[in-house]
Amino acid sequence: MDTPALLRRLRGRIIRYYERWRWGGLRILFKRLTILGIAGIVFVLGANYLLVYTLNQQVNRRRDPQDESYWSAYTAIVQFARHPDSASEQKAKAALDEASRKGVSKTREKILQNYLEDLQHCYQGQRDSCKQANTDMNGAMRVPATRQ
């Protein structure tokens, strides 16, 4: 046997094995990093969804009854504006009292109260209050949902 030829053949096998191991090892490392990255992204997005979703649900549960009572009072006042009689005025006052009892924010309550008072003054003959009632109506429609 030729020793140098045997050494060359052995060296060639060692180099080929090393190259295969090196590239195979890099592939495995790349696969592991990819899997770890995807798992990290899924974890972060899942945790973010759970936190944001639960906080959003808590805010909605608190805000929904306030919005409902606010808009029912607003609708009653608008009915009084369309048909100014004593029955609709009493309904508007009752709806406003109920909204304040149910915890509508002070800002919203004050806007509705001003709107109702301006409508009452307008129907009593004060023309300036009619313009102010229109402004108050626009404000009541755009009022932000604020806390107490």
Rosetta blueprint (number, residue, H / E / L):
1 M L
2 D L
3 T H
4 P H
5 A H
6 L H
7 L H
8 R H
9 R H
10 L H
11 R H
12 G H
13 R H
14 I H
15 I H
16 R H
17 Y H
18 Y H
19 E H
20 R H
21 W H
22 R H
23 W H
24 G H
25 G H
26 L H
27 R H
28 I H
29 L H
30 F H
31 K H
32 R H
33 L H
34 T H
35 I H
36 L H
37 G H
38 I H
39 A H
40 G H
41 I H
42 V H
43 F H
44 V H
45 L H
46 G H
47 A H
48 N H
49 Y H
50 L H
51 L H
52 V H
53 Y H
54 T H
55 L H
56 N H
57 Q H
58 Q H
59 V H
60 N H
61 R H
62 R H
63 R H
64 D H
65 P H
66 Q H
67 D H
68 E H
69 S H
70 Y H
71 W H
72 S H
73 A H
74 Y H
75 T H
76 A H
77 I H
78 V H
79 Q H
80 F H
81 A H
82 R H
83 H L
84 P L
85 D L
86 S H
87 A H
88 S H
89 E H
90 Q H
91 K H
92 A H
93 K H
94 A H
95 A H
96 L H
97 D H
98 E H
99 A H
100 S H
101 R H
102 K L
103 G L
104 V L
105 S L
106 K H
107 T H
108 R H
109 E H
110 K H
111 I H
112 L H
113 Q H
114 N H
115 Y H
116 L H
117 E H
118 D H
119 L H
120 Q H
121 H H
122 C H
123 Y H
124 Q L
125 G L
126 Q L
127 R H
128 D H
129 S H
130 C H
131 K H
132 Q H
133 A H
134 N H
135 T H
136 D H
137 M H
138 N H
139 G H
140 A H
141 M H
142 R H
143 V L
144 P L
145 A L
146 T L
147 R L
148 Q L
